[in-house]
Amino acid sequence: MSGGEVAGILVAVFWAILVSFLAVALARLAQTLRATTKLVADVTDQAVPLLADASSAVRSAQTQIDRVDSIASDVQEVTSNASALSTTVASTFGGPLVKVAAFGYGVRRALGGSRREDAPERAAQHTVIVGRTVPAARWGRRNRRGEKD
């Protein structure tokens, strides 16, 4: 065997190994492409019903929003009616009721005279001094210390 033949054999073996590695790589690439194709098909099969469900959910939500909007407008109308009714009742009955109450108080005071129980008791009153509450009796004693009887 000459040097050229040995070199040819080495080149042939190298090419055989290279072709084997390329064949294995191509086989794995084919498996990956098959798995990817199957995955895309499965996702498509599941996505179509999910999109249909999502579309129906959005339509249902829109229907509910429309209902809530109509309810809110009805509540606003009822609120404005109640406010108008309250204003009407207050203006119609408020003035006369205050007058009747004042008249009744005046009659009671006139018939009852000046009774001691209507006047507030001095001992129960409190006076506020710089954030503190001091009974009126103590406050009076403090002020009277400097005064002569």
C-alpha positions, 0 to 999 in steps of 0.5 A: 500500500502506498501513501496515496492509498492510505490517505484515500482510506483515511479520507473514506473512513472520515467521510463515513464517520461524518455521514453517520453523525449527519444521519443521526443528527437528521434523524433526531431533527426529524423526531423533533419536527414530528413532536413539534407538529404533534404539539402544534396540532394538539394546541390547535385542537384545544385552543379552538374550543377555549377561544369559543368559550372565551368569546361566549364568556365575553358576550355574557359579561357584556350582557351582565354589564348592560344589566348593571348599567340599567340597574344603576340608572334606575337607582339613580332615578330612584335616588333623585326621586327620594331626594325630591320627596324629602325636600318636598316633605321638609318644606311642607311639614318642617316649618309648621312642625317647628312652629307647633313645637315652639308653641307647645314649649312656650305654652308649657313654660307659661303654664309651668312657671319658672320651676327649679328643675328647668334650670340647669344645676351649677354643681353638674356643670364643668368648665374646660381649662386648657384641655382639662375638665374641671368641675364648676365647684372647684373652679369657683373655690379657686377663684374665691381664694383671692377674694375676701368675703 
